[in-house]
Amino acid sequence: MAEFFELNAGERLEALTQAADTSGRPPHLLEKDVWVVWVLRHLFGAPYAQHLVFKGGTSLSKAYGVIQRFSEDVDLTYDIRAIAGDLIEQAGTPLPANKSQEKKWSKEIRTRLADWVLNEVAPGLQRDLEQHRLSAAVRVEEDKVFINYPSLTSGTGYVSSAVMLEFGARSTGEPSEPRTVHCDAAAHLPGLLFPQATPLVMRAERTFWEKATAIHVFCKQGAFRGGDRFARHWHDVTRLDTAGYADRAIADKGLAKAVADHKHIFFPEKNTEGMWIDYHSAVTGELQLVPEERALNSLAADYQHMVDDGLFLEEVETFESLLQKCQAIQAKANRA
């Protein structure tokens, strides 16, 4: 049985087109998905895999099958205990004791992480690409790695022909578990072999609180740091709710507190009035998932961009319906 990447460019394009016709999914998304899984297979077969955790929206889509949208980038946590064991040993905990210590830890971890990405992750990826005679190129920007591949297909431009790996190293990534990941096209082309991976994945319950608190910050600030592509968080929390993960996350008070503790020390944010946003109140009765009217236009516009580029793999709900679902989750979390 032939492997997808052993085919020539024309044969790969034909395969993607056939899978697109069968699945109804855009070929440029199926193509990028293959590269995402290839990268995951590489990363979790590397010597450092035991310290790595796959997280974020792509993990919800690929590892849990919770969200029915295309998630293109790969978020990863390199265990803080592996990269900063000496700092943790002195403190006796993976959380800094105060803001001064947090600044020291964060500065040192950023330096170590960038060095690790540049000197271990990127060269390993490049060697693997060359070994398999794949013409993609690896580019590093501090704690991010971009795998730029020669695209055989095209979309609207909202989704790039590059897989971005974004690494962090200020948490343990726990709780986590191994999950198997397949390419979306594989089910529609049984005569071809596609990449497959078994990454260690952050549990969906923690991802709910990570995303819910990120939305809470947006609601308090009226903007999202990092530019566009933020409407995905609202979609994801509604799907986590439908799958039952939101209820389990809300019931787990210890997990909610752990996320709040971590964000309080490592990711402090201020609201529009210059006051510190209280993560602990967000997970204990004051969560806000629906922004004020001034921020709704940018959120609605980003949501429409996702719709236009075919990122949703199912019939998409209206923006108004999405907000209603988020309002219900907000009320449920706050009642608890």
N, C-alpha and C positions, 0 to 999 in steps of 0.2 A: 504493500500500500504506500503510495507516494506521500511525502510530507509537503505541506503547503509551501514552505520556503525553498524546497527543491525545484519547484516549478519555475519556468521562466516568467518574465513580466507579463507577457500576453496571456499565459495560462492562469496566472494568479488573478489577473483582472477578470478573465472569463469566469473563474470560480466565484469571485466576489459578486459579480453581476448575477450569477445563478442563485447564490445565497440570498441576495437582495430581493430577487423576484419571488423567491419562495417564502421568505420571512416578512417581506414588506418593510424591511429596515434599509436605510440609505447605505449604499456601498462604501462611502467614505467613513462611516461609523463602524461598519464591520471590519474594514481594513485597520483602522486605528485600534480596535479592540484586540485584534490578533497581536499587534505590537505590544499592547499593554500586558497581555498574558505572557508573551515571550519574555518581557522584562521581569515580570514577577517570578517566572521560572528561574531566570538567571539569579536574581537577588536571593531567593530562598534556597538556592543550591550553593551559595557562596559560603566561605568559612565563617563569616560574621552573622549568618542567618539566625542563630540562636538568640541573638540580641536585638533582632529586628521585628517590628510589629507593623502590619499593614492596617491602615485605618481610613476613616473618612468616607465620603460618598461612594467612591469606587469600590470600597470593601463591601458596602451595603448592597451594591448592584451585583458584583462578581462573586462574592463569598456567601452572602446571605440570600440573594435573590429577592430582597425586600422592595427595592425601588425599581420601577419600570421606566428608567430614563438612562440615556447614555452618560456615563461619567468618565471623563477622559484623562484626568491626572491621577497620579499615584502619591498618596500621603503616607509617610512612614515615620515611625518613631524608633530611634536607636536608643536602647535602654540607658537611662542616665546612670545606672549602677555600673555599666560597662565603660562609659566614657568619662565618668567623673567619680569613680570609686573612692579616690583619695579624699575628695571634698565631702562625700557622704559619710565616710568613716569618721571624719572629724566631727561632723554634726550629729551623727547617729540616726539620720533620717534623710530620705530623698527630697525633702522640702527645706529650703533655707529658713532660718529662724526669723529673719527680719529683712527689710528692704535693702539695707546696706549689704548684707550677705547675698541677697538675690542678685544685686548688680555684679558682685564679684563672681558668683557662680555663672551667671549668664554670659559675661564677657569671656570667661575661660572656656565655657562649653562651646560658644560660637567659634572660637579659634580652633579648638580641637576638632569640632565637627567639620568645619570647612577643610581642615587639613586631611581628615579621614576621607571625606568625599573626593577630594582632589587626588589623593595618592593611593587610595585603595578601591573605592567604588568605581570611579570613572575608568581607570586603566583596565580593571577586570571586565567591565562592559565592552570596552573597545576590543580587547583580546577575543572575547566571545563572538562579537560581531564579525571580526576578521576570520576567525576559525570557521564560522558558518558561511563565509563569503557573502555577508549581507552588507550592503553599501550605505547603511545608516551612519551618521556621524554623532559623536558624543561631545557635548559642550557643557562646561561647568560655570555656574554663577554662584559663588559662595556655597550655600547649603542646598542648592538646586542642581539637578542634572537634567539636561535636555537630550533626548535621543531623536534627532531629526532624520526622518526616513523619506525616501523618494516615493511620494504618493502616486498611486496608480489611478486614483479617483479624485473627485472634487465635490465640495459642498458650497455653502454660502460664504465661507471664510470665518465663520464663528468658531469652528473647530479647526485647529491647526494640525499640520502633518508633523507633529512632534509630541513625544510622550514626555511629560515633565514629572520628574521625581522630586518631591519636596521633603527633605529630611528635617526632623526635629530631634532633640536629645535632652529634653527637660522633664521627661516623665518616664515611668516604667512601662507604659503601654498596657498596664493591667486594668481590668481582667481581659484575658485573651484566650484564644483557642485555635487549633489548626483547622482550616477549611479548604476544600478542594475547589479550584477555579478552572473553568473551561472557556474556550472561545465561543462567542455567540454563533458564529458561522458553522461550527462543528456539527450541530444537530441537523443542519440542512445540507451538508455535504459528507455523508457517511463514507464515501470512498476516499476521503483525504484524511491525513493525520495532521492535527493542529497542536500547537503548544498547550501544555497543561501544567498547573502549578499547585502546590499545597502550602500556602503561606500561613504564618501565625497571624491571626486577625484579632483586632480589638473587638470585644463583644459589643453587639448592637445596642445593648442597654446604655453603655457608656457613651457610645456615639450619639444617642438621643440627647443626653445632657450636654455633650460638647456642642451640638448644633443648636439646641434650645437656648443655651446661654449666649451663643454667638448672635442669634436672632435678637435676644434681649438687648444686647449691646447696640445692635443696629437701631432698634426701636428707641433707645435712649439718646442716640447720636444723630439719627436721621440720615446716616450714610454708612457705607461699608468699606473698611480699609482694604485696599487691594484692587479697587476698580470694579469691573463688571463681573458677571457670572456668579451672583450671590443669591438669586431667586431659588436656586437648587435647594438651599437649606430649608425653605418653607415647604417645598414639595416633599423633601425627605422626611421631615418630622411627621407629616400626615401619613406617609406610607409606613413609617415605624409604628404609628398609632394603629393603623389598620391591621398590621401583623401581630399586634399585642406587645411589642417591645416597649412602647411608651408606658403602658400600665405597669410593666415589671420594673422599668426604670424609676417611675414615680414612687412605687412602693419601696424601693431600695434606698432608704434614707442615708445609709452609710456611703453608697456610691455617689448620691447627689452631693453630699458634703465633701467627698474626696475631690470631685470635679470643681466645686466652689473653692475649696482650699487651694487647689493647684492654680486656678485662674486668678485668684485673689493675689497670690504672691508673684506669679510669673507673667500674668497678662492684665495688669490693672488698666482700666479705661475710665475716662471722664465723660460725663454727659454734656449736653449743650450749654449748661450753666456752670461748667467747670468743677462739678462735684464728682467724687469718686463713685463709680457704679458698684453697687453692693451685690456681688454674686451670691452670697449666702441668703439674702432676702429673696433673690430670684428663685432659688430652689426650695424656699420654705414659705411660699404663699404670695409672692409678688412678681411672678413671672409675667413678662409681656412678650407676646408673639405677634401681635398685630400693631404695626407702626401707626403713628399719627398721620394725618392727611398729607402733611408736607413731604413725607418720605414715600408715600404710596406711588407717586408717578414714576420715580426711578425704579422702584421694585416692579411695577407693572410692565415697564419698558423692557427690563432685563428678562422677565418671564416670557414676554412675547418673542424676544430673540431666541430663547430656547425652543419655543414652539416652531418658529420659522425654519430653524436649521434641523428639525426632525429629531431632536434629542430625546423626545418622549417616545417610548416604545409601545405605548398604548394610547387609546383615545384620551385626549387631554381634557381636563376639567377647565372651567372658566376661572379667571383670576378671582372673581367674586366668591366662587365656591371654595377655592383654596383658602381664602381668608376666613370664611365661615368655619372651615374645619380647624384652622389654627386657633380661632377664638374658642372653639369647644375644647381643644386640648389645653389651652391656657386656663380655662375655667376648671377643668378637671384637675390639673396639676396644683392649682392654687387652693382648691377645696381640700386636697389631700394634705 
